Amino acid sequence: MAAAVPGRPFLLIAVAATLLGGCLTDSDSPESCRYAVTQDLDDGRYERVLDRVDSRACQAAMSPEERDLNRAAAYIGLAGYDLVDIVNIAIGADRPQEDQEKALEVLRALRGLGAERRGLRFLDLSRESHERMVTAFPDGLGDACRRQNRDLLSDLQQDACFISGLVAYARFARSVVLLLGDQLDVWLDRSRLTCDNDRNASGVPDDAEITACAIQVRDDLDQGSGTCQAAGTRNGQATGAVTWETLTAHPELAFLESGDLFANLQPIRVSVAPGDACQGRSSRTGVRLIQDETPDSSVAIMDGFCEVETTRGCTGPDPDAGCWPCPVPRADRFGAITVQDTALDSLNLTADHLIGVSSDRERDQALATLNGIRAEICDPVAGTENACPEDADGILEITNTALQEYLRR
């Protein structure tokens, strides 16, 4: 984990042990703590890092900023990521080329990472640790990581900006993996569509249809039910409709973690009716959870299945049995992690943190990747009344509508 990134004096967290000499005999000494944290990060003992950084020895050895940077590194490791892999896809040798689809290439590169249970929660905890490092700025990382503020930041704070910008890519990719599940590969290449994964024969995998529908109706739940996609035709055959309904027996669910409430979410059921090519098959259904937020409600990211006490897992969505898609608590436990957090905010805001503290060369590379992702996700609504807003520099802002149509691409 403690690796250097080419082109940047990237501290990545622990101070090297070269200054320690023969001072490692006292396990409670500040010098010993720094060495031990470095070794634990290198060896992947991330839980031990979290224990160490709050010890008296580490409090004496490290500034609060340095402890938070180490803590964030441990959380990223626990989530299953090596930052070098994300560096390579964002600004390094593996970044998408000009003729490649940037968003799809990032998803392909990162889909196999971060598969550890609760990985998305660990990424949010790393973000919280980075935020603590810049509390002097009114909007936290959003203010601190602006290019004009670079000279106001310590090296550790610049690392926090750089790393949080990298983690934005991981948060985006992991959320898409969780929302589309085992249909992600089918969605990426479209070459294996069958009635098992494209029940309405629309050319879009069912889990993408279901998620897109939930995003589409997130602010219309008071209507009780409706149609996201009407039946139509494709390749000369009829396609099935995509409809939704609230669950009257479960108007709102209070989700707990170890007995503590963290989110009130409203479930909806989305149904994908069979198209002509899949006649005789039943409708495919899926449950999604909506969190009421300001200014817009958002779809909660789900990681497996659980009861409303999220520490009790279950085998699959069954509202009658009390088994639901399992929401992921935010780091502060005020709400669930949503599409707004992981896709929109990550790509519209957080990924820019990296750009604000990068060298000119890295900045150009990062912008090419990030703006390519934004343009591709916004492309399905380009030229329509729902087109993504564009600032004076030509930077697009991804919207919920753009994301839902991108899922239906």
MIZA-753502 format. One line per 10 residues: number of its first residue (from 1); for each residue x, y, z of C-alpha. Coordinates in steps of 0.001 Angstrom, whole numbers, always signed. Example, Ala and Ser with C-alpha at 12.3 -4.5 7.8 and 13.67 -1.06 7.14 Angstrom:
% MIZA-753502
1> +12300,-4500,+7800 | +13670,-1060,+7140
END
This chain:
% MIZA-753502
1> +0,+0,+0 | +2811,+2422,+790 | +3994,+2908,-2763 | +5416,+5852,-4613 | +3470,+7290,-7501 | +5541,+8329,-10521 | +5725,+12075,-11106 | +4681,+13096,-7595 | +6409,+13112,-4192 | +3502,+11016,-3019
11> +3825,+10525,+742 | +1131,+7853,+860 | +981,+8035,+4336 | +3582,+6528,+6578 | +7030,+8067,+7074 | +9871,+5826,+5975 | +11765,+3964,+8635 | +15190,+5238,+7570 | +15424,+7628,+10509 | +14639,+5057,+13119
21> +18062,+3469,+13481 | +18213,+1290,+16560 | +15246,+2835,+18346 | +12781,+21,+17734 | +13133,-1881,+20961 | +10486,+47,+22882 | +7113,-974,+21500 | +5502,+2106,+23052 | +7961,+4634,+21636 | +6860,+7147,+19000
31> +9577,+5938,+16629 | +8408,+2354,+16991 | +4835,+3351,+16231 | +5761,+5046,+12985 | +7811,+2077,+11869 | +5052,-357,+12817 | +2383,+1609,+10936 | +4591,+1689,+7849 | +5149,-2066,+8028 | +1485,-2817,+8678
41> +398,-792,+5650 | +3004,-2480,+3464 | +1952,-5934,+4693 | -1809,-5320,+4451 | -2506,-5435,+8191 | -5032,-2647,+7960 | -7047,-3411,+11091 | -3828,-3206,+13079 | -3114,+228,+11569 | -6499,+1472,+12765
51> -5682,+246,+16262 | -2203,+1738,+16271 | -2958,+5266,+15067 | -5071,+5946,+18154 | -2459,+4625,+20564 | -572,+6982,+22891 | +2659,+6294,+21055 | +1211,+7260,+17689 | -467,+10327,+19138 | +2979,+11419,+20290
61> +4690,+10457,+17037 | +2227,+11805,+14486 | +265,+14964,+13935 | -3525,+14594,+13723 | -3233,+15075,+9952 | -712,+12283,+9597 | -2809,+9928,+11704 | -5869,+10657,+9573 | -3906,+10065,+6371 | -2732,+6706,+7717
71> -6260,+5905,+8852 | -7627,+6702,+5395 | -4997,+4457,+3796 | -6028,+1581,+6044 | -9680,+2012,+5104 | -8822,+2035,+1400 | -6844,-1156,+1893 | -9707,-2767,+3798 | -11985,-1889,+876 | -9732,-3967,-1360
81> -7965,-1283,-3384 | -4360,-596,-4237 | -4086,+3093,-5048 | -1466,+2437,-7721 | -4132,+628,-9768 | -6414,+3669,-9599 | -3535,+6038,-10400 | -2787,+4007,-13504 | -6365,+4194,-14767 | -6815,+7893,-13928
91> -3487,+9386,-15051 | -1085,+6525,-15688 | -228,+3890,-18236 | -3643,+2200,-18123 | -5740,+5324,-18661 | -8233,+5106,-21549 | -6901,+6224,-24908 | -8533,+8860,-27097 | -10478,+6336,-29167 | -11742,+4389,-26129
101> -14908,+4935,-24113 | -13562,+6396,-20894 | -16377,+5400,-18503 | -16538,+1823,-19750 | -12769,+1405,-19603 | -12652,+2687,-16029 | -15428,+276,-15057 | -13683,-2618,-16785 | -10395,-1800,-15063 | -11822,-1396,-11564
111> -14741,-3865,-11510 | -12684,-6681,-9988 | -11350,-4525,-7150 | -13040,-3567,-3906 | -15092,-6728,-3670 | -14622,-7036,+86 | -17821,-6936,+2097 | -18516,-3389,+3296 | -15942,-2068,+829 | -18039,+955,-81
121> -18436,+1794,+3605 | -14660,+1661,+4054 | -14226,+4060,+1123 | -16645,+6459,+2789 | -14706,+6195,+6033 | -11530,+7098,+4123 | -13311,+10169,+2737 | -14338,+11162,+6260 | -10719,+10852,+7433 | -9517,+13073,+4592
131> -12217,+15640,+5389 | -10951,+15926,+8969 | -7584,+17029,+7623 | -8951,+20239,+6091 | -11508,+21442,+8620 | -10111,+24992,+8409 | -11745,+25303,+4977 | -15501,+26088,+5051 | -16446,+23409,+2510 | -13769,+20920,+3538
141> -12062,+19159,+634 | -14279,+20972,-1847 | -12617,+24262,-906 | -9189,+23021,+117 | -8483,+21146,-3106 | -9148,+24054,-5458 | -6103,+24846,-7534 | -5884,+28391,-6184 | -5548,+27008,-2644 | -2755,+24566,-3384
151> -47,+26749,-1820 | -2091,+26995,+1379 | -1968,+23238,+1933 | +621,+21144,+3704 | +2105,+18174,+1871 | -157,+15885,+3896 | -3237,+17888,+2970 | -2257,+17800,-702 | -1978,+14031,-406 | -5482,+13950,+1056
161> -6764,+15849,-1982 | -4895,+13613,-4395 | -6028,+10374,-2771 | -9660,+11442,-2288 | -9786,+12299,-5987 | -8528,+8834,-6840 | -11010,+7185,-4501 | -13841,+8955,-6362 | -13187,+6622,-9311 | -13352,+3606,-7014
171> -16614,+4797,-5418 | -18201,+5263,-8841 | -17060,+1892,-10151 | -18000,-12,-7013 | -21488,+1487,-6934 | -22156,+441,-10538 | -20891,-3066,-9741 | -23256,-3308,-6762 | -26260,-1897,-8629 | -25869,-4178,-11657
181> -24504,-7233,-9855 | -23810,-10269,-11998 | -25270,-8482,-15035 | -22447,-5936,-15141 | -20426,-7816,-17751 | -23503,-8246,-19939 | -24210,-4517,-19631 | -20623,-3666,-20541 | -20422,-5725,-23732 | -24076,-6460,-24689
191> -22977,-9728,-26318 | -24736,-12199,-24008 | -28287,-10913,-23769 | -30814,-13684,-23227 | -34271,-13982,-21698 | -32528,-14679,-18392 | -31016,-11197,-18232 | -33103,-9179,-20749 | -36652,-10269,-20044 | -38355,-7523,-22049
201> -36007,-8005,-25033 | -35123,-4305,-25025 | -31384,-4786,-25480 | -30755,-3541,-21928 | -30018,-5940,-19051 | -32868,-6111,-16538 | -30881,-4872,-13538 | -29886,-1773,-15509 | -33550,-1228,-16455 | -34627,-1652,-12826
211> -31993,+725,-11468 | -32682,+3315,-14179 | -36394,+3157,-13394 | -35733,+3721,-9687 | -33596,+6771,-10481 | -36294,+8068,-12821 | -39148,+7906,-10290 | -37207,+8713,-7102 | -39125,+11994,-6598 | -42537,+10665,-7709
221> -43244,+8019,-5098 | -46393,+9792,-3944 | -47989,+8611,-7200 | -47845,+5042,-5902 | -47154,+3374,-9265 | -46400,+4130,-12877 | -44579,+3212,-16068 | -40902,+3929,-16666 | -40673,+2459,-20130 | -43736,+1691,-22238
231> -43879,-1426,-24383 | -42374,-823,-27805 | -40585,-2617,-30612 | -37002,-3631,-31241 | -35747,-5486,-34283 | -39339,-5999,-35394 | -40469,-7602,-32136 | -42467,-6188,-29244 | -40619,-5284,-26060 | -42106,-5499,-22580
241> -42919,-2495,-20400 | -41002,-1495,-17274 | -43354,-509,-14435 | -42987,+344,-10762 | -45023,+437,-7584 | -44565,+1332,-3955 | -45127,-1427,-1410 | -48216,-444,+571 | -47407,-2939,+3317 | -43972,-1348,+3733
251> -44333,+2429,+3235 | -40990,+3133,+4925 | -38243,+1003,+6412 | -36064,+2026,+9352 | -32634,+497,+8790 | -30369,-109,+11784 | -26752,-998,+12320 | -26219,-2828,+15609 | -29444,-1334,+16927 | -28718,+2258,+15860
261> -30950,+3887,+13256 | -29065,+5271,+10255 | -31647,+5580,+7458 | -35355,+5641,+6683 | -35815,+4308,+3167 | -38849,+3710,+984 | -38870,+496,-1047 | -40274,+224,-4555 | -40778,-2820,-6741 | -39843,-2560,-10422
271> -41216,-5114,-12892 | -39831,-5898,-16340 | -42527,-7568,-18468 | -41486,-10202,-21035 | -41157,-9134,-24635 | -42248,-11241,-27601 | -38901,-13015,-27697 | -39403,-14146,-24079 | -43088,-15082,-24097 | -43943,-17683,-21489
281> -41494,-16252,-19011 | -42661,-14377,-15924 | -41890,-10713,-15329 | -38529,-9993,-13808 | -38822,-7954,-10600 | -36377,-6081,-8439 | -36568,-3992,-5280 | -34783,-686,-4864 | -34657,+1645,-1849 | -35188,+5409,-2097
291> -33782,+7924,+371 | -35587,+11238,+746 | -32919,+13938,+477 | -32614,+17620,-345 | -32862,+18780,-3080 | -33543,+15412,-4725 | -34245,+11954,-3428 | -31723,+9313,-4406 | -31444,+5552,-4852 | -29552,+3793,-2072
301> -26612,+1620,-3061 | -27153,-1965,-1949 | -24532,-4486,-877 | -26078,-7935,-534 | -29312,-8593,+1348 | -30279,-8135,+4961 | -33079,-7530,+7402 | -33754,-3976,+8578 | -31127,-4726,+11230 | -28362,-4748,+8645
311> -26035,-6942,+10692 | -28460,-9825,+10037 | -27994,-11030,+6475 | -30471,-12994,+4400 | -30490,-14812,+1084 | -32441,-12629,-1332 | -35089,-9916,-1697 | -38310,-11093,-91 | -40382,-8269,+1424 | -42858,-10694,+2977
321> -40024,-12409,+4828 | -38386,-9127,+5810 | -35389,-9538,+3515 | -34281,-6425,+1627 | -31454,-5118,-534 | -28947,-4091,+2104 | -28162,-357,+2236 | -24683,+842,+3172 | -24453,+3339,+6068 | -22571,+6550,+5440
331> -19452,+7038,+7517 | -21279,+9350,+9929 | -24331,+7025,+9995 | -26606,+9875,+8937 | -28263,+8168,+6020 | -27372,+5499,+3502 | -24809,+5869,+733 | -26674,+6726,-2464 | -26223,+7140,-6198 | -25926,+10866,-5498
341> -22882,+10204,-3306 | -21061,+7616,-5364 | -21831,+8549,-8958 | -22934,+12170,-9217 | -20891,+13779,-6428 | -17880,+11535,-7057 | -17663,+12381,-10760 | -18919,+15964,-10617 | -16995,+17118,-7544 | -14678,+14733,-5715
351> -12648,+13557,-8708 | -11617,+17187,-9229 | -9735,+17111,-5903 | -6948,+15198,-7618 | -6765,+17739,-10429 | -6425,+20674,-8057 | -3109,+19463,-6608 | -1592,+17655,-9584 | +1279,+18729,-11779 | +347,+20267,-15136
361> +1027,+16999,-16962 | -981,+14914,-14506 | -3737,+17518,-14580 | -4072,+17263,-18362 | -4177,+13466,-18187 | -6704,+13435,-15352 | -8937,+15974,-17097 | -8903,+13958,-20313 | -10111,+10875,-18453 | -12625,+12634,-16228
371> -14137,+14892,-18883 | -14391,+11897,-21189 | -16372,+10034,-18536 | -18656,+13011,-18010 | -19241,+13457,-21736 | -20067,+9786,-22281 | -22554,+9611,-19415 | -24170,+12861,-20596 | -24247,+11824,-24262 | -27664,+10029,-24178
381> -29370,+13309,-23197 | -27217,+15665,-25286 | -29278,+18053,-27379 | -32456,+17434,-25382 | -34233,+19495,-22760 | -32562,+17236,-20196 | -29021,+17911,-21438 | -26327,+18085,-18757 | -25506,+21620,-17580 | -22187,+22958,-18886
391> -20025,+25588,-17198 | -18002,+28362,-18818 | -15018,+26020,-19216 | -17091,+23414,-21019 | -17212,+21054,-18031 | -20395,+18972,-17972 | -22313,+18207,-14782 | -23738,+14686,-14757 | -27413,+14586,-13729 | -29699,+11840,-12503
401> -31486,+11872,-15850 | -28228,+11467,-17742 | -27192,+8576,-15509 | -30513,+6763,-15878 | -30343,+7041,-19674 | -26700,+5987,-19675 | -27707,+2816,-17835 | -30167,+2202,-20688 | -27512,+2845,-23323
END
